[in-house]
């Protein structure tokens, strides 16, 4: 298996995805980091943790 670390896929990769390539597996890993207390851009106060706010 060949693994590629790409945030932005190449045109060839996008074309393969759009053509419905069922032979090549797609793997995705989401690495999430949360703040101890949720913060909102509008300054809204909350008692939720970042993890709880993400799950809303």
C-alpha positions in Angstrom: 0.0 0.0 0.0 1.2 3.4 -0.9 0.3 6.2 1.5 0.3 9.8 0.5 -0.1 12.7 2.9 -2.0 15.4 1.0 -4.2 18.2 2.2 -5.0 19.2 -1.4 -5.4 16.2 -3.8 -3.9 16.4 -7.3 -6.0 16.8 -10.4 -5.4 13.2 -11.2 -6.6 12.1 -7.8 -9.8 14.2 -8.0 -10.5 12.8 -11.5 -10.1 9.2 -10.2 -12.4 10.0 -7.4 -15.0 11.5 -9.7 -14.8 8.5 -12.1 -15.9 6.2 -9.3 -12.6 4.3 -8.9 -13.7 1.4 -6.8 -10.3 -0.4 -6.9 -8.3 2.1 -4.9 -9.3 2.5 -1.2 -9.7 6.0 0.3 -8.3 6.4 3.8 -8.9 9.5 5.9 -7.7 10.4 9.3 -9.1 13.3 11.3 -6.8 14.6 14.1 -8.8 16.8 16.3 -7.6 18.8 19.3 -10.1 20.6 21.6 -9.8 23.4 24.0 -10.5 22.8 27.7 -13.4 25.3 27.5 -15.3 26.1 24.3 -14.7 29.6 22.8 -16.9 31.3 20.3 -16.0 34.1 17.9 -19.0 36.1 18.9 -18.0 36.0 22.6 -20.9 33.8 23.6 -20.4 32.4 27.1 -20.6 28.7 27.7 -19.8 26.1 30.3 -19.1 23.4 27.7 -15.8 21.9 26.9 -14.4 22.1 23.4 -15.2 18.4 22.9 -18.8 18.9 24.0 -19.3 21.9 21.7 -17.9 20.0 18.8 -20.4 17.2 19.4 -23.4 19.6 19.3 
